């Protein structure tokens, strides 16, 4: 184990890659616009990975959990029944939840948790979206094992904007912890095989990073991948020998199999991208890509006699690869798939994101910097989750004592964000929301800070897609940097990496009423408080208003 800032928690950490079964057209033939019903029983089950067996929280006893398949325009209804001792919520990551914020899932933001022995029905329609998503638990660290893929196909008769693949294969990159993750985070907060491939065929790999705390490089030996989609939005295709995928992100790539049987096997590998300075795990995970031998009637199986090739992935802290790869991502920006970038801005917001510390309580030994506790902030506010769901408090007009509508638009104490950090690393805290009138166009710049070390932060915004109009290293310069913004074909995402020692600028239209969580998808940083919430008010028309909560909404 090497040593890094963000990870006091990563002891007994191991990485695991699970390739799911290929998805053929025959398996997804129902007509568009239907309602698809699922039953998710949250239950304990034994699972074995990396020669280690333990009891984990699962859906229907499966790890990873069940795959949800739908088409654009379908309604998805998932009844979740909690049979375990932990409180549970589920989030449908990347699904916009237009006027269905009650189904979004983050605990104490849009709902109170589902308690033991209780159930809740998540009910939402997939509007204007297609591609690769995933679902995961959204409370504490339960998403370490509670996750699964969501595949949303285009409306029937609407083709992909690239050649139709022979098969589609969801690939989930996850983490396997020998320790109980709930015990790990509780203590930390207290103390401070590959697919069977045919030659000559093209496969669509739907990559999902479901890991708790690891940004990952991914590649396949001796094969070039074509990136065609990120976060369920088509991009201008480009080829790459490797890619970077952060927790919470999805990336669809075309794998074109070699035209002839290569008489060899190829590693499918992922390794961490690390920018912090505490402890981290530098494991590399590998699956195996093997071709079906046309001269044999048997299925492909691991053949130790064949040569095995390994990909060359970027080095552990290759931030230049991060910048070059993300810089190639561009929206299609066609008539069918336009890039509706807000050209005018109603509200400009500047956030600093990064680490800090909070005082150690009396009569307690703390293991953070200089005897303090680790904290993480947005604009020096370490977000405190309430004990009542924010959306419910807003809808019922009962915000007093739950939250205040005064989240700072700019840092209250400016400093040289990527230079020498200030001596005082203590942070503020509170439950503050930023309020936006309906249909406000927002430009948000997120700046990494060097307090306790510069780090990359994959920020996920619930309820919206956004356009990444600019990014750079060093301190953002309001006088010069906007002139370089891409307002024509910027990539559209729901999770973006704030570069280590740099900044990223996004734009979005606040056209979805509700309370929407935004947080770092490195779970350790979220636990330390790197999160906030936007309150988007109702519009004036009936279809611009949030409907009342469902009758089975869990109570706190």
Residue, then its C-alpha position, 0 to 999 in steps of 0.5 A: x500500500x502506498x500512502x494518500x490523504x483521502x484514505x484512512x478508510x481504504x484498508x482491506x480494499x480490493x478491486x473487482x471487475x464483473x463482466x455481465x452476460x451479453x445482451x441480445x436484441x431477442x432479450x429486449x423486444x417489448x414495445x416502447x412506452x410500456x410500464x416495466x415492473x421490478x421487485x427488489x428484495x433487500x436481503x443478506x446473502x453470502x458472496x465470494x470474491x478474490x478467495x474471500x466469502x462474507x455476508x453482504x447486502x444484496x438485491x434478490x441475493x444477487x451481486x451485482x444486482x439485477x439489470x433493469x432494461x427499458x426503452x426511452x419513454x418507458x415507465x419503470x416501477x420498482x417495489x423495494x422491500x427492506x429485509x435487512x437491519x440497515x436503513x436503505x434507499x436506492x438512486x437511479x443514477x443519471x435518470x433525470x427524474x423530470x417532476x418525479x423527484x420523490x423517486x430520486x433516492x438520496x437519503x434525507x434529501x428526497x426521501x427518508x430511508x426505507x426502514x427494516x420491514x418496510x417498502x417503497x415503490x420508486x415510480x418514474x418515466x425515462x424522458x428523452x434519455x437512452x444509454x447506460x445508467x446504473x442504480x445504487x444505494x444512496x445511504x452511508x456506504x451500502x452502495x459498496x454492494x448494492x448496485x446494478x446496471x440500467x440499460x435504456x434502449x432507443x425508441x423502437x425504430x430509432x437506430x444508434x448513431x453508429x454501426x449496430x453492434x453484434x452484442x452489448x455487454x454491460x461491464x461493472x467496475x466495483x470494489x470488494x472489501x474484506x471488511x464490513x464497509x458500514x463498520x469502516x465508515x462508522x469508525x472513520x467518521x468517529x475518528x476523523x471473466x471477459x465476454x466470449x468474443x467472435x472474430x470480426x464482430x463489433x461489441x458495445x461495452x457498456x462500462x459502469x464505474x460503481x466503485x466507492x472511491x476509485x477513479x479508474x483507467x481501463x483498457x484491453x490489450x492489443x485492442x483500440x476502443x471507440x468511445x461513442x457515449x458517456x453518461x448516457x449521451x452520444x459523443x463524437x466517436x473517437x478512438x483510444x487505447x485506454x480511457x478514464x472513468x470516475x465513480x458515477x460515470x458510464x462510458x460506452x465503447x465499441x470493441x471491434x474484434x480482430x478479423x481473424x482468430x488471433x490464437x492469443x488471449x488479452x487482458x481487460x484491465x483497470x487500475x486506479x487514477x490517484x491524485x491524493x496523498x493519504x493511503x490508497x490501493x494500487x491494485x490492478x484488476x484484470x479480466x480476460x478477453x478470449x476469442x472463439x476458435x472457429x476450428x473448435x465446437x467448444x465455447x471459449x474458456x481460459x487456455x493457459x497455453x495461449x499467449x496472454x497480452x497485457x495493456x499498457x495503462x497510464x501511470x497512477x497519477x497521470x493527470x495529463x491523460x485525464x486532461x487529454x482524454x476528457x478534452x476529446x469528449x464532444x457532443x454529437x450536436x446534430x439535428x437529431x441529437x442537439x447540444x442545447x447549451x444555454x447561451x445566455x446565463x441568468x446565474x453565475x456561481x463559483x464553488x471551491x471544492x476540497x478538503x479541510x478539517x474540523x475540531x476534535x470533540x473533547x475527550x476524543x482521540x482524532x486521527x485527522x491532520x494535527x489531531x483534528x477530523x477530516x472534513x470536505x467542503x463546497x465553498x467552505x461549507x461541510x454539508x450536514x444531512x438533516x434528520x428530515x428529508x429536504x424535499x418533504x420539508x420544502x414541499x410542506x413548507x416546513x423548512x424551519x430548523x431543517x435547512x436555510x436557503x442561503x448557500x454561498x454563491x462565491x467563496x466567503x474567504x477568497x485565497x490562492x486556491x491552488x497555491x500555498x494553502x492558508x494556515x487555518x484549515x478549519x471549515x464551517x458546516x450547515x444544511x444550506x440550499x441554493x435556491x433557483x427560480x424555475x428555468x434559470x440558466x446556470x453557469x457553475x465553475x468548480x475550483x479544486x483547492x490545495x488545502x490538505x493536498x489537491x485532488x480530483x473530485x468527480x461531482x455528480x448533479x442529480x436531476x439534470x444533465x449539464x454541459x462541460x463548457x471549459x476546464x483548466x489547471x491552476x486558478x480560474x480566471x473570470x477575465x480570460x477563461x470564459x473566452x475559451x469556453x466551448x458553447x457549440x458542442x461541449x460534452x453533456x454529462x451528469x458526473x464530471x471530474x474537477x481536475x486536481x489543482x484545476x477547475x471545470x465550468x458547466x452550464x445547465x438549465x434549472x427546468x426540473x422542480x425539486x431538491x437536487x443533491x450535488x456531491x463528490x462521488x468519491x464516497x469518502x469525500x461525501x461522508x466528510x461533507x463534500x455535498x450540497x443541494x439545489x432547490x429549484x422552485x415550481x414554474x407557473x404552469x401545471x406541468x412545471x410544478x412538483x406533484x405531491x409525494x406518493x402515499x407510501x413515502x417513507x417517514x423519518 
